[in-house]
Amino acid sequence: MAKKKIEKKVANEKVNDLKSNTQNGEGQMLSTNQGLLINDNQNSLKSGERGATLLEDFILREKITHFDHERIPERIVHARGTAAHGIFQLYKPIAQYTKAKFLNDTSKPTPVFARFSTVAGSRGSSDLARDVRGFAVKFYTEEGNYDLVGNNMPAFFIQDAIKFPDLIHAVKPEPHNEIPQAASAHDTFWDFISLMPESTHMIMWVMSDRAIPRSLRMMEGFGVHTFRLINKEGVSHFVKFHWKPLLGIHSVAWDEAQKISGKDPDFHRRDLFEAIESGAFPEWELGVQIIPEEDEHKFAFDLLDPTKLIPEEIIPVQRIGKMTLNRNPDNYFAETEQVAYHPGHIVPGIDFTNDPLLQGRLFSYTDTQLSRLGSPNFHEIPINRPIVPVMNNQRDGHMRQTINSDKTSYQPNTISNGCPFQAKAVDGGFTSFQERIDAKKIRERSRSFLDHFSQATLFFNSQAEYEKNHIIDALTFELGKVERIEIRERMLGILTQVDKTLAAKVADGLGMMVPEQPMYPINHSVPADGIQKNYEPVSMKQSIERSDALSMANTIKSSIKTRYIAILATNGVDENSLTEMKNALEAEGAKTKVVALKLGTITGVKGKEIKVDQSFLNTSSVLFDAVYIPSGEKSANALIADPDAIHFVNEAYKHCKAIAANGDGVNLLNKSEVKIKNKDADKNQNSITDMGLLIDKPSKDFIGAIAQHRFWEREKQRKVSA
Ligand code: HDE
């Protein structure tokens, strides 16, 4: 019998697929799960008006029983997250590297579902924790689902999957008191890190501003591991995957992050949701660094070592396509909570390497879904279903949805004419890359994995002055929360291997001396007796001393699209001064909010009514990117009389944001600490050196300043009382 060709569905099939499972109660009557219409949803069935509830009340029992089981276990890691639908559009085919169809077909986009997450915190924790961010993308390709399950940092803490449970146990709240939530600033985390020098490079990233993004839309993504691309001829190239945000990479200040966690713990989730709702679709370009098979050993590090990155100056990132997130999920639980990513979901043309961290992941992700989603049929949940048919002999199990009508569920068979058939490679059947292996079965780490510090130093050296200061502050903050002095000491020892000044500055902040050298300089692995085995220091000279791509200072700073600007005003504001700036900012895609002493409306000096968006009570400067104070004497005076308004300005200044004032609005600046820090800041002497402070300047200057994101050089003056 002729083989039935698997019917290929169109790319936007995913949208239809999800639609076919979507329900909306609009215009419908209430029913039980059996479809029985419910006549009274207010009262349970009782023995008389004041009597006990009857066991017979099957409607009540059904409702409460379902409610009792509404929660599923949260993800062991990456529990806190948010997601969106979108498309991936390839720019040009890369057939020379891969036969993956979605990386060869520019004729139509591939539907995607991307989920972003923090790692350590529980589902209800704050978005602004200092943490790595998960960056997971499911491509619904015509050859099955491909999941690129990465992070917003290109390195990882550990080299071998066997250490992952230890790492996570160390960073999670301490076991005896479940404290602290969503924070690495505690003894168990730093105890572990101080004994695991292989984590040093990643620690530099996690202590950098990358760990406190301004927005999920403004962070990079990385596949982290080296993967393989396989072309039609079976030739393999190594590949590192990158996501490059078109809005640039931007972060908030640490003080700001902590305050946002209180003012709006959903800051990142809200930001993504609102941007998409307003049509400002976030975009990332997919980049690849390609390394020919024969160059595997040409680097100063091992390509299989997940604690290393390949500097972009050595292997450039080729941008091959663009992901646009253009639709919010309809239902958080059904889509964002139930989506199941897996680095083992691959398509022909993409393959794994022997990275020992990646290899461990390949087991973990299916396993965790079994307890999290509760059934081996989690692939049948609408968000997880591929757009191509699933045909195999797997059957039954909890919550099976598919009604398989075949007469057989085994292979080989004759009863079903041998169906479903195995696909040949030419039919798109997956074949693993035939890597030659000739080795002993051992538990050892390759010597090529033993340089733990060179890339930590490379990262630190590549940072701008203010970025280095933020790393120093972050380490001082975190280690300052560590109660056991010996752990702090061990960490200082490790830091000496990255940069002596870094170690000295952190030690100074902790009031400690820098040890001569680390207690455990290079770990091979940490054996139970704590004694290092096979200690052989390895330092692989990096071929570059600095990589501009590693510093956020060099990022895109050209747009104010979707930036939030607070306009501080109250009765008596000069309506022209307010509206002209507001219109100019909004014309550039920014979002403005009039913040006043109370909600409702304010009346301008010429009698115009202006809607107030927020009051000082229900918002805060940390939720904005910039501040504008329009003219109007009465308005300025009323703001000056309100300490919350002064605090708002001081705090925005402290967090290095662009601040503009017009006419009488400058009076508010003069009563704030902006005046103290910038002695010239009055409207008569228009000679301000701080480029982020704009007095009576045209809107285009303010727009240019907001696009700069932050004026970090202000931090040198330090200490603003906000
Ligand atoms: Fe994960 N990881 N991981 N991980 N990971 C999970 O799977 C695991 C690692 C990453 O939005 C879990 O479905 C092991 C590296 C992301 O749903 C779990 C190891 C990278 C997400 C798991 C790693 C990641 C996860 C928890 C070491 C960056 C969230 C829930 C061998 C390349 C995906 C789940 C989402 C989630 C295991 C290391 C990224 C337990 C064992 C390295 C983005 O299976």
Boltz pocket constraint, residues with backbone or C-beta under 6 A from the ligand:
constraints:
  - pocket:
      binder: B
      contacts: [[A, 75], [A, 76], [A, 77], [A, 78], [A, 81], [A, 115], [A, 116], [A, 117], [A, 133], [A, 134], [A, 135], [A, 136], [A, 149], [A, 150], [A, 151], [A, 156], [A, 160], [A, 161], [A, 162], [A, 164], [A, 222], [A, 223], [A, 224], [A, 225], [A, 306], [A, 336], [A, 339], [A, 340], [A, 341], [A, 356], [A, 357], [A, 358], [A, 360], [A, 361], [A, 364], [A, 365], [A, 366], [A, 368], [A, 369]]
      max_distance: 6.0
